[in-house]
Amino acid sequence: MLDRPIATTVLVFAILLLGGLSLRRLPPALWPEWRVPDLVVTTRLASAPAEDVERKITEPLEPLIAGVPGVDRIESVSAHGVSRTMVSFVWGTDMDLAYLELRKRLDEGRSLLPPTASRPSVQPPPDPSANVALIAVQIPESAGDALQESFRWADGVLARRLEAEPGIARAVLAGGLRRDVEVLVSERAMRRLGLTLEQVIGGLNGLGQGRPIGQLEASGFRYSVRLEQTERRLEDLERRIVDADALGSPVRLGEVAEVSLRAHDLPPVTLLDGRRVALVEVFKTRDSGTLEASRQLHRVLDELADRHPDVRAEVVREQAGKTRALLDELLWTLAAGAGLAILVLAAFLKDGASPIGIGLAIPVSLAMTFVLLDLAGIPLTVLSLFGLVLGAGLLLDNAIVVMENVSRLRRDGHSAREAARRGVREVRTPVIASTLTTLAVFLPLWLVGGYHGALFKDLVVSLGVSLTASLFTALVVLPAFLARFARARGVVAAA
């Protein structure tokens, strides 16, 4: 590159331009995105004590789960009416295939569970980083029952609209008011009709889920037919048959129980301007960034504000602001550290080209780093930026060695071009060896498996990429600059 100064200049400007574009393209996030290889199996057995849940649900399911390929550890908790099993897989397991295999094993073992038990559900564990915002919904008092209307609008309008956005996984009501169907069973009526509480509960199981009644074949295709059992009114629920009495006559729920609607406050209770509001928690998808989901969220809120000006939907907690503030602080720390390094070198190096050369090496190295991170798909996280901050001082090591050797040759009377050529050739091997040695120190973090390896991957990659970029800058870009700058300025240091 010493013989092509124009090409070198164009290359530097291209690197800086691409670095700026890549910095804008890098998806910012607080922490790296990784998928923990865990699944949670939840099975319910209504009103059953913990001992029965363990004996009838947990113990039959554990051997089925243990037979799934890739299972590393199983932890079960049996509580009143519910069994939860945390299934941990070996790190690196294809979780999509693991989910399908686990779902298949559980469906095949459904006959081992009591008929009144629910179908085991398989879900990933909650991801705290997926919670991007908390929205408070408030409707004016003139709307009648303001809290109930706020809850209804938040559930029927806001939550449904948010879940239609590609970057938002779900919107869940976390506060406000919820109406539940309350069934108060009369012990006297059960004794009179010869029924037990388990029979009544068994008659209510599967409510709203439907049940298969057969198959239908048409035009070479086979269709499963289900009978929907959804009662939309209290009167329909009271007429639901739960069992038969001693004479074989059907017994309806209304004959043994009192059915009513009951309103429940959902914690936490939040006050906005002194008035209670309904809360909506917003969760992003796994492949969406926090800031991208936040932009989608605010776009939906602006759209709904135009359509429903009487409804107040306000973001009371948002993860994007904290993420952006922390990343901006780390970027500022990186820039300040690079500036201080240049000032320190300017105070100690007497060659006039040295501070300018260092000032060129840092932004070019960082720009190349952002380009390589973008190509590698590494997001801009706390750990990746920490790797850049950690490597900010290391970025200068190669440039200082090359620059000092070139300056020594200039003091010995060599021309600027010859000093740059010989200076790079003399220190090329030790500079490359020093960079590889530094990379080798951090290589064990890359080889660490499991959770810790995934956590430090971005840090190791960003640090390795930045050191590689600094090596390229010191051996290719900086010598061309020193030869051109020294010759143009006529810099000849006194021996």
C-alpha positions as CSV (number, residue, x, y, z in Angstrom):
1,M,0.0,0.0,0.0
2,L,3.0,2.3,0.2
3,D,3.1,2.6,-3.6
4,R,-0.6,3.4,-3.8
5,P,-1.4,6.4,-1.5
6,I,-4.7,7.3,-3.3
7,A,-5.9,3.7,-2.9
8,T,-4.9,3.7,0.7
9,T,-6.8,7.0,1.3
10,V,-9.9,5.6,-0.4
11,L,-9.7,2.4,1.6
12,V,-9.5,4.4,4.9
13,F,-12.6,6.5,4.0
14,A,-14.5,3.4,2.9
15,I,-13.7,1.7,6.2
16,L,-14.9,4.7,8.1
17,L,-18.1,5.0,6.1
18,L,-18.9,1.3,6.4
19,G,-18.1,1.4,10.1
20,G,-20.6,4.2,10.6
21,L,-23.2,2.3,8.7
22,S,-22.5,-0.9,10.5
23,L,-22.8,0.9,13.9
24,R,-26.3,2.0,12.9
25,R,-27.2,-1.5,11.8
26,L,-26.0,-3.3,14.8
27,P,-29.0,-4.3,16.9
28,P,-28.6,-2.9,20.4
29,A,-29.5,-5.1,23.4
30,L,-28.7,-5.1,27.1
31,W,-27.4,-8.7,27.1
32,P,-26.6,-11.2,24.4
33,E,-29.5,-13.2,23.0
34,W,-29.3,-16.9,23.8
35,R,-31.8,-19.7,24.2
36,V,-31.5,-21.5,27.5
37,P,-32.0,-25.2,26.9
38,D,-34.8,-25.6,29.5
39,L,-38.4,-26.5,29.2
40,V,-41.1,-26.5,31.9
41,V,-43.8,-29.2,32.0
42,T,-46.9,-28.2,33.9
43,T,-49.8,-30.5,34.7
44,R,-52.8,-29.7,36.8
45,L,-55.0,-31.9,39.0
46,A,-57.8,-29.8,40.4
47,S,-58.1,-29.6,44.2
48,A,-55.7,-32.5,44.7
49,P,-53.2,-32.3,47.7
50,A,-49.5,-32.2,47.0
51,E,-49.1,-35.9,48.0
52,D,-51.6,-37.0,45.4
53,V,-50.1,-34.7,42.7
54,E,-46.7,-36.3,43.3
55,R,-48.0,-39.8,43.3
56,K,-50.4,-39.5,40.4
57,I,-48.7,-36.9,38.2
58,T,-45.1,-36.3,38.9
59,E,-43.9,-39.8,39.4
60,P,-45.5,-41.2,36.2
61,L,-44.2,-38.3,34.1
62,E,-40.6,-38.3,35.2
63,P,-39.6,-41.6,33.5
64,L,-41.2,-40.4,30.3
65,I,-39.3,-37.1,30.4
66,A,-36.0,-38.8,31.3
67,G,-36.2,-40.8,28.1
68,V,-36.1,-37.8,25.8
69,P,-32.7,-37.5,24.0
70,G,-30.5,-34.8,25.4
71,V,-32.0,-34.5,28.8
72,D,-29.4,-33.5,31.4
73,R,-31.3,-32.8,34.6
74,I,-34.9,-33.0,35.9
75,E,-36.3,-31.0,38.8
76,S,-39.9,-31.5,39.9
77,V,-42.1,-29.5,42.3
78,S,-45.5,-30.9,43.4
79,A,-47.9,-28.5,45.0
80,H,-51.6,-28.3,45.7
81,G,-53.3,-29.0,42.4
82,V,-50.3,-28.6,40.1
83,S,-47.1,-30.4,39.1
84,R,-44.2,-28.5,37.5
85,T,-41.1,-30.2,36.1
86,M,-38.1,-28.2,34.9
87,V,-36.3,-30.2,32.2
88,S,-32.7,-29.0,31.5
89,F,-31.1,-30.3,28.2
90,V,-27.4,-30.5,27.3
91,W,-26.2,-27.2,26.0
92,G,-26.2,-27.2,22.2
93,T,-29.3,-29.4,21.9
94,D,-31.7,-28.5,19.1
95,M,-34.6,-27.2,21.3
96,D,-37.2,-27.3,18.5
97,L,-36.6,-31.1,18.1
98,A,-36.4,-31.5,21.8
99,Y,-39.8,-29.8,22.2
100,L,-41.4,-32.0,19.6
101,E,-39.9,-35.2,21.2
102,L,-41.0,-34.2,24.7
103,R,-44.5,-33.3,23.4
104,K,-44.7,-36.7,21.7
105,R,-43.6,-38.6,24.8
106,L,-46.1,-36.8,27.0
107,D,-49.0,-37.4,24.6
108,E,-48.1,-41.1,24.4
109,G,-48.1,-41.4,28.2
110,R,-51.4,-39.5,28.7
111,S,-53.1,-42.8,29.7
112,L,-50.8,-43.0,32.8
113,L,-52.4,-39.9,34.3
114,P,-55.8,-39.6,36.0
115,P,-58.7,-38.8,33.7
116,T,-59.3,-35.6,35.6
117,A,-55.8,-34.3,35.1
118,S,-55.1,-31.7,32.5
119,R,-53.0,-32.3,29.4
120,P,-49.4,-31.6,30.3
121,S,-48.3,-28.2,28.8
122,V,-44.7,-27.6,27.6
123,Q,-43.4,-24.1,27.8
124,P,-39.9,-22.4,28.0
125,P,-39.1,-20.8,31.3
126,P,-39.9,-17.1,31.8
127,D,-37.2,-14.8,30.2
128,P,-36.8,-11.6,32.3
129,S,-35.0,-9.9,29.4
130,A,-38.1,-10.4,27.2
131,N,-40.1,-7.9,29.3
132,V,-39.8,-4.7,27.4
133,A,-42.4,-2.4,28.9
134,L,-45.3,-1.9,31.3
135,I,-48.3,0.1,30.1
136,A,-50.9,1.7,32.3
137,V,-54.4,2.1,30.8
138,Q,-56.9,4.6,32.2
139,I,-60.4,5.6,31.0
140,P,-62.2,8.7,32.3
141,E,-64.7,8.4,35.1
142,S,-67.5,9.4,32.8
143,A,-67.4,5.9,31.2
144,G,-69.1,4.4,34.2
145,D,-67.1,1.7,35.9
146,A,-63.8,3.3,34.9
147,L,-61.5,0.5,36.2
148,Q,-63.6,-2.3,34.6
149,E,-63.7,-0.4,31.3
150,S,-59.9,0.2,31.5
151,F,-59.4,-3.5,32.0
152,R,-61.7,-4.4,29.1
153,W,-60.1,-2.0,26.7
154,A,-56.6,-3.1,27.7
155,D,-57.5,-6.7,27.1
156,G,-59.7,-6.5,24.1
157,V,-58.0,-3.6,22.2
158,L,-54.5,-2.8,23.3
159,A,-53.2,-6.3,24.1
160,R,-54.7,-7.8,20.9
161,R,-53.2,-5.0,18.8
162,L,-49.8,-5.3,20.3
163,E,-49.7,-9.0,19.8
164,A,-50.3,-8.5,16.0
165,E,-46.9,-6.7,15.7
166,P,-44.0,-8.9,14.4
167,G,-41.5,-7.9,17.2
168,I,-43.9,-8.4,20.1
169,A,-44.6,-11.9,21.4
170,R,-47.4,-11.3,23.8
171,A,-49.1,-8.7,26.0
172,V,-50.4,-9.9,29.3
173,L,-52.7,-8.1,31.8
174,A,-50.8,-7.5,35.0
175,G,-53.2,-5.2,36.8
176,G,-56.8,-4.0,36.8
177,L,-59.8,-6.2,37.3
178,R,-60.6,-9.7,36.3
179,R,-64.0,-11.5,36.4
180,D,-63.9,-15.2,37.3
181,V,-66.8,-17.7,37.5
182,E,-67.3,-18.8,41.1
183,V,-68.9,-22.1,41.8
184,L,-70.1,-22.6,45.4
185,V,-71.0,-26.3,45.9
186,S,-73.7,-27.2,48.4
187,E,-72.7,-30.1,50.6
188,R,-76.3,-30.7,51.5
189,A,-77.4,-30.9,47.9
190,M,-74.6,-33.4,47.1
191,R,-75.6,-35.7,49.9
192,R,-79.2,-35.5,48.8
193,L,-78.3,-36.5,45.3
194,G,-75.6,-39.0,46.3
195,L,-72.7,-37.2,44.6
196,T,-69.2,-36.4,45.8
197,L,-67.1,-33.3,45.3
198,E,-64.7,-35.3,43.0
199,Q,-67.7,-36.1,40.7
200,V,-68.7,-32.5,40.5
201,I,-65.1,-31.4,39.7
202,G,-64.8,-34.2,37.1
203,G,-67.9,-33.0,35.4
204,L,-66.3,-29.5,35.0
205,N,-63.0,-30.7,33.7
206,G,-62.3,-29.9,30.1
207,L,-64.7,-26.9,30.2
208,G,-64.1,-24.8,27.2
209,Q,-61.6,-27.2,25.7
210,G,-63.8,-29.4,23.6
211,R,-63.5,-33.1,23.1
212,P,-62.9,-35.4,20.1
213,I,-65.9,-37.3,18.9
214,G,-64.5,-39.1,15.8
215,Q,-63.0,-38.7,12.4
216,L,-64.4,-37.6,9.0
217,E,-63.0,-38.9,5.7
218,A,-63.7,-36.9,2.5
219,S,-61.9,-36.7,-0.9
220,G,-59.0,-38.8,0.4
221,F,-58.5,-36.6,3.5
222,R,-59.1,-37.5,7.1
223,Y,-60.3,-34.8,9.5
224,S,-60.6,-34.9,13.3
225,V,-64.0,-33.8,14.6
226,R,-64.3,-32.1,18.0
227,L,-67.3,-31.1,20.0
228,E,-66.9,-27.7,21.5
229,Q,-68.1,-27.4,25.1
230,T,-67.9,-23.7,25.6
231,E,-70.6,-22.1,27.9
232,R,-70.8,-18.4,27.2
233,R,-73.5,-17.6,29.8
234,L,-74.0,-18.5,33.4
235,E,-77.4,-20.1,32.6
236,D,-75.6,-22.5,30.1
237,L,-73.1,-23.4,32.8
238,E,-75.8,-24.1,35.4
239,R,-77.5,-26.4,32.9
240,R,-74.3,-28.4,32.4
241,I,-74.6,-32.0,33.4
242,V,-71.9,-33.0,35.9
243,D,-73.0,-36.6,36.7
244,A,-76.0,-38.8,37.5
245,D,-77.7,-39.5,40.8
246,A,-78.4,-42.8,42.4
247,L,-81.4,-43.4,40.1
248,G,-79.4,-42.6,37.0
249,S,-81.1,-39.2,36.3
250,P,-78.7,-36.5,35.1
251,V,-77.6,-33.9,37.6
252,R,-77.0,-30.4,36.5
253,L,-74.5,-28.1,38.0
254,G,-77.2,-25.6,39.1
255,E,-78.8,-28.3,41.3
256,V,-75.7,-28.8,43.5
257,A,-74.0,-25.4,43.3
258,E,-74.5,-21.7,43.1
259,V,-72.8,-20.2,40.0
260,S,-71.9,-16.4,39.9
261,L,-69.4,-13.9,38.5
262,R,-66.9,-12.5,40.9
263,A,-64.5,-9.6,40.3
264,H,-60.9,-9.9,41.5
265,D,-58.3,-7.2,41.7
266,L,-55.1,-8.3,39.9
267,P,-51.9,-7.3,41.7
268,P,-50.0,-5.1,41.5
269,V,-52.4,-2.2,42.2
270,T,-51.1,0.9,40.5
271,L,-52.2,4.5,40.9
272,L,-51.8,7.0,38.0
273,D,-52.6,10.5,39.0
274,G,-54.4,9.1,42.1
275,R,-56.6,6.7,40.1
276,R,-56.3,3.0,39.8
277,V,-55.4,1.7,36.3
278,A,-55.1,-1.6,34.4
279,L,-51.6,-2.7,33.6
280,V,-50.3,-4.5,30.5
281,E,-46.9,-6.2,30.4
282,V,-45.3,-6.4,26.9
283,F,-42.9,-9.2,26.0
284,K,-40.7,-9.3,22.8
285,T,-40.0,-12.2,20.6
286,R,-36.7,-14.1,20.9
287,D,-35.4,-12.8,17.5
288,S,-36.4,-9.2,18.1
289,G,-34.2,-6.5,19.8
290,T,-35.4,-4.5,22.8
291,L,-35.2,-1.2,21.0
292,E,-37.0,-2.6,17.9
293,A,-39.8,-3.9,20.1
294,S,-40.0,-0.6,21.8
295,R,-40.3,1.3,18.5
296,Q,-43.2,-1.0,17.5
297,L,-44.8,-0.5,20.9
298,H,-44.8,3.3,20.6
299,R,-46.0,3.2,17.1
300,V,-49.0,1.2,18.2
301,L,-49.7,3.6,21.1
302,D,-49.6,6.6,18.8
303,E,-52.0,4.9,16.4
304,L,-54.5,4.0,19.2
305,A,-54.2,7.5,20.7
306,D,-55.5,8.9,17.4
307,R,-58.4,6.4,17.3
308,H,-59.3,6.5,21.0
309,P,-58.5,10.0,22.2
310,D,-60.5,9.5,25.4
311,V,-58.3,6.6,26.6
312,R,-55.0,7.2,28.3
313,A,-52.3,4.5,27.7
314,E,-49.0,5.5,29.2
315,V,-45.7,3.6,29.4
316,V,-44.7,3.6,33.1
317,R,-41.7,1.3,32.8
318,E,-39.6,0.6,29.7
319,Q,-36.4,-1.5,29.2
320,A,-35.3,0.3,26.1
321,G,-34.4,3.6,27.9
322,K,-32.1,1.8,30.3
323,T,-30.5,-0.2,27.5
324,R,-29.9,2.9,25.3
325,A,-28.5,4.9,28.2
326,L,-26.1,2.1,29.3
327,L,-24.9,1.5,25.7
328,D,-24.4,5.3,25.2
329,E,-22.4,5.5,28.4
330,L,-20.2,2.7,27.3
331,L,-19.7,4.3,23.8
332,W,-18.8,7.5,25.5
333,T,-16.3,5.7,27.8
334,L,-14.8,4.1,24.7
335,A,-14.4,7.5,23.0
336,A,-13.0,9.2,26.1
337,G,-10.5,6.4,26.7
338,A,-9.3,6.7,23.1
339,G,-8.9,10.5,23.4
340,L,-7.0,10.2,26.7
341,A,-4.7,7.6,25.1
342,I,-3.9,10.0,22.2
343,L,-3.1,12.9,24.7
344,V,-0.8,10.7,26.7
345,L,1.1,9.6,23.6
346,A,1.3,13.2,22.3
347,A,3.0,14.2,25.6
348,F,5.6,11.4,25.3
349,L,6.3,11.1,21.6
350,K,8.3,13.9,20.0
351,D,7.5,13.1,16.4
352,G,4.8,15.4,15.1
353,A,3.3,12.6,13.0
354,S,2.8,10.3,16.0
355,P,-0.3,11.8,17.6
356,I,-2.0,12.2,14.2
357,G,-1.1,8.6,13.3
358,I,-2.5,7.3,16.5
359,G,-5.6,9.4,16.0
360,L,-6.0,7.7,12.7
361,A,-5.4,4.2,13.9
362,I,-8.1,4.2,16.6
363,P,-11.1,5.2,14.5
364,V,-10.0,3.0,11.6
365,S,-9.6,0.0,13.9
366,L,-13.0,0.7,15.6
367,A,-14.7,1.2,12.2
368,M,-13.3,-2.2,11.0
369,T,-14.4,-3.8,14.2
370,F,-18.0,-2.6,13.8
371,V,-18.0,-3.9,10.2
372,L,-16.8,-7.3,11.3
373,L,-19.2,-7.5,14.2
374,D,-22.1,-6.7,11.8
375,L,-20.9,-9.4,9.4
376,A,-20.6,-11.9,12.3
377,G,-24.1,-11.1,13.5
378,I,-22.9,-10.0,17.0
379,P,-25.3,-7.4,18.5
380,L,-24.2,-4.3,20.3
381,T,-24.5,-5.4,23.9
382,V,-22.9,-4.6,27.2
383,L,-20.4,-7.4,26.9
384,S,-19.4,-6.7,23.3
385,L,-18.9,-3.0,24.1
386,F,-17.0,-4.0,27.2
387,G,-14.7,-6.0,25.0
388,L,-14.1,-2.9,22.9
389,V,-13.5,-0.8,25.9
390,L,-11.1,-3.4,27.3
391,G,-9.3,-3.5,23.9
392,A,-9.1,0.3,23.5
393,G,-5.6,0.4,25.1
394,L,-4.5,-2.7,23.2
395,L,-5.5,-1.1,19.9
396,L,-2.6,1.3,20.3
397,D,0.1,-1.3,21.1
398,N,0.7,-2.4,17.5
399,A,0.6,1.1,16.2
400,I,3.1,2.4,18.8
401,V,5.6,-0.3,18.0
402,V,5.4,0.3,14.2
403,M,5.5,4.1,14.6
404,E,8.5,4.1,17.0
405,N,10.5,1.8,14.7
406,V,9.7,4.0,11.6
407,S,10.7,7.1,13.6
408,R,14.0,5.5,14.6
409,L,14.8,4.7,10.9
410,R,13.9,8.3,10.0
411,R,16.4,9.6,12.6
412,D,19.0,7.3,11.1
413,G,18.6,9.2,7.8
414,H,16.4,6.9,5.8
415,S,13.7,8.4,3.5
416,A,10.1,8.4,4.6
417,R,9.1,5.6,2.2
418,E,12.1,3.5,3.0
419,A,11.7,4.0,6.7
420,A,8.0,2.9,6.5
421,R,8.9,-0.1,4.4
422,R,11.8,-1.3,6.5
423,G,10.1,-0.4,9.8
424,V,7.1,-2.6,9.1
425,R,9.2,-5.5,7.9
426,E,11.5,-5.5,10.9
427,V,8.7,-5.5,13.5
428,R,6.0,-7.4,11.6
429,T,6.8,-10.8,13.1
430,P,6.9,-9.7,16.8
431,V,3.8,-7.6,16.3
432,I,1.8,-10.5,14.9
433,A,3.1,-12.8,17.6
434,S,2.2,-10.3,20.3
435,T,-1.4,-10.0,19.0
436,L,-1.8,-13.8,18.7
437,T,-0.5,-14.2,22.3
438,T,-3.1,-11.7,23.6
439,L,-5.8,-13.5,21.7
440,A,-4.6,-16.8,23.1
441,V,-5.1,-15.5,26.6
442,F,-8.8,-15.0,25.9
443,L,-9.3,-18.1,23.9
444,P,-10.3,-20.3,26.9
445,L,-13.3,-18.1,27.4
446,W,-14.4,-19.0,23.9
447,L,-13.9,-22.7,24.6
448,V,-16.0,-22.6,27.8
449,G,-19.2,-24.5,27.1
450,G,-22.7,-24.0,28.5
451,Y,-24.2,-20.9,29.9
452,H,-20.9,-19.2,30.7
453,G,-19.5,-19.8,27.2
454,A,-22.6,-18.2,25.7
455,L,-22.4,-15.3,28.1
456,F,-18.7,-14.4,27.3
457,K,-18.9,-15.2,23.6
458,D,-19.7,-11.6,22.5
459,L,-16.9,-10.3,24.7
460,V,-14.3,-12.6,23.3
461,V,-15.4,-12.0,19.7
462,S,-15.5,-8.2,20.0
463,L,-12.0,-8.2,21.6
464,G,-10.6,-10.6,19.0
465,V,-12.1,-8.7,16.1
466,S,-10.8,-5.3,17.5
467,L,-7.2,-6.7,17.9
468,T,-7.3,-8.1,14.4
469,A,-8.4,-4.8,13.1
470,S,-5.7,-3.0,14.9
471,L,-3.1,-5.4,13.5
472,F,-4.3,-4.6,10.0
473,T,-4.3,-0.9,10.7
474,A,-0.7,-1.0,12.1
475,L,0.8,-3.0,9.3
476,V,-1.1,-1.7,6.3
477,V,-2.8,1.7,6.9
478,L,-0.4,3.4,9.3
479,P,2.9,2.9,7.3
480,A,1.3,4.4,4.2
481,F,0.1,7.4,6.3
482,L,3.6,7.9,7.9
483,A,5.4,7.7,4.6
484,R,3.0,10.2,2.9
485,F,2.7,12.6,5.9
486,A,6.4,12.6,6.7
487,R,7.3,13.3,3.1
488,A,4.8,16.0,2.7
489,R,5.8,17.8,5.9
490,G,9.5,17.2,5.4
491,V,9.7,15.7,8.9
492,V,13.3,14.7,9.6
493,A,14.1,14.1,13.2
494,A,17.5,15.0,14.6
495,A,19.6,12.1,15.5
